[in-house]
């Protein structure tokens, strides 16, 4: 997807990590960027980019687990006519513990953040997109049942739930491409310092891959280089 002079991407969950990396990458590519954070006033990296790109970066508030916040964002962006939506928001609080060791409230919150919230905000933002504009959800290879292994049981389960929900989302929006994107194993707070990829490499790869895919139909589960992942 080569940017036109008015190409716009909405990135939900851009305060740090891969979301912030995607904001940087798309600004570098000349796009208009709408970026959200739960607390924009505390998103120092995002605010620094806003100072450097005041005419091309718009920062908004959104908590994907709060229906009122999602509704307010949808109203703000209703006439935006964006060319691409990338929902990055996600969390993992119980890396090492088995799923039953997480307190029920914490487990429910992680499902809300990683599975329910991304699908709900994507649905709410459909009016903010151009016809057939792709919708991308940040997922993980850890949500693949075919690649399932031990560890990170709660996080794996939430990403598998997101993948399933995105299939349903794709059926309801059969006129547009839906992408489940695995960013690779990246050096972030979640990925850790031992990860082989830096944020810049992953963000560039994801943007390149989405550019090659362009508009279309159906749902794809792929990594940052465009390699299909088994469901």
C-alpha positions, 0 to 999 in steps of 0.5 A, spaced: 500 500 500 503 506 497 501 512 501 497 517 497 498 524 499 492 524 504 494 516 506 492 515 514 493 510 519 489 509 525 494 505 530 490 503 537 495 502 543 501 506 541 504 509 547 510 505 547 513 498 544 511 496 538 505 501 537 510 507 538 514 503 533 509 503 528 507 510 529 515 512 527 515 508 521 509 510 518 511 518 520 517 516 516 513 513 510 509 520 509 503 517 512 498 521 516 497 518 523 492 517 528 495 514 535 491 512 541 494 511 548 490 510 555 493 516 558 496 520 552 499 525 558 504 519 560 506 517 553 512 521 553 515 518 546 508 519 543 508 526 545 515 527 543 513 525 536 507 530 536 512 535 537 516 533 531 510 532 527 504 536 529 501 537 522 501 529 521 500 526 528 494 526 532 494 523 539 487 521 542 485 517 548 482 510 548 482 504 553 479 498 549 476 495 555 472 501 556 466 502 552 465 509 553 472 511 551 471 507 545 465 510 543 468 517 544 474 515 540 469 513 534 465 519 535 471 523 534 474 519 528 467 518 525 469 522 519 476 521 518 476 516 512 482 512 514 486 507 509 488 502 515 487 501 522 492 497 526 489 495 533 496 493 537 493 494 544 495 488 548 498 486 555 501 480 559 501 480 566 502 472 568 508 470 563 510 464 568 504 462 571 499 457 569 492 459 567 489 457 574 494 461 578 492 468 575 486 471 580 480 470 576 479 478 575 486 479 572 485 473 567 478 476 565 482 483 565 487 480 560 481 477 556 478 484 555 485 487 553 487 482 548 481 479 545 474 483 547 477 490 546 481 490 540 475 487 536 470 492 540 474 498 538 475 495 531 468 494 530 466 501 533 472 504 528 469 502 521 465 508 520 472 512 520 475 507 515 475 508 507 471 503 504 475 496 503 480 499 508 484 493 511 483 492 519 490 489 522 490 486 529 496 485 533 496 477 535 502 472 536 504 466 534 503 464 541 496 464 539 496 458 534 493 452 536 498 448 531 504 451 534 502 450 541 507 449 547 507 450 554 508 456 558 504 463 558 498 459 558 493 465 559 497 470 554 496 464 549 489 463 550 487 470 549 491 471 543 487 464 540 481 468 542 483 474 538 484 470 532 477 466 533 474 473 534 477 476 528 475 470 523 468 472 525 469 479 524 472 478 517 465 474 516 461 480 518 466 485 514 467 480 508 468 486 503 475 488 507 482 485 508 483 482 515 490 481 518 492 477 524 499 480 525 505 476 529 510 481 529 516 476 531 520 476 537 521 483 539 525 486 544 520 490 548 517 490 555 514 483 554 519 480 549 525 481 553 532 483 552 534 476 549 529 477 543 532 477 536 528 483 533 528 490 535 522 494 534 525 498 528 526 492 524 519 489 526 515 495 525 519 496 518 517 489 516 510 489 518 509 496 514 512 493 508 508 486 508 502 490 509 504 495 503 505 488 499 498 486 501 494 492 500 486 492 500 483 485 499 478 480 502 478 475 507 483 474 513 490 472 514 494 470 519 501 472 518 508 474 521 512 481 520 515 478 513 508 476 510 510 468 512 503 465 513 502 462 520 498 455 521 492 456 525 
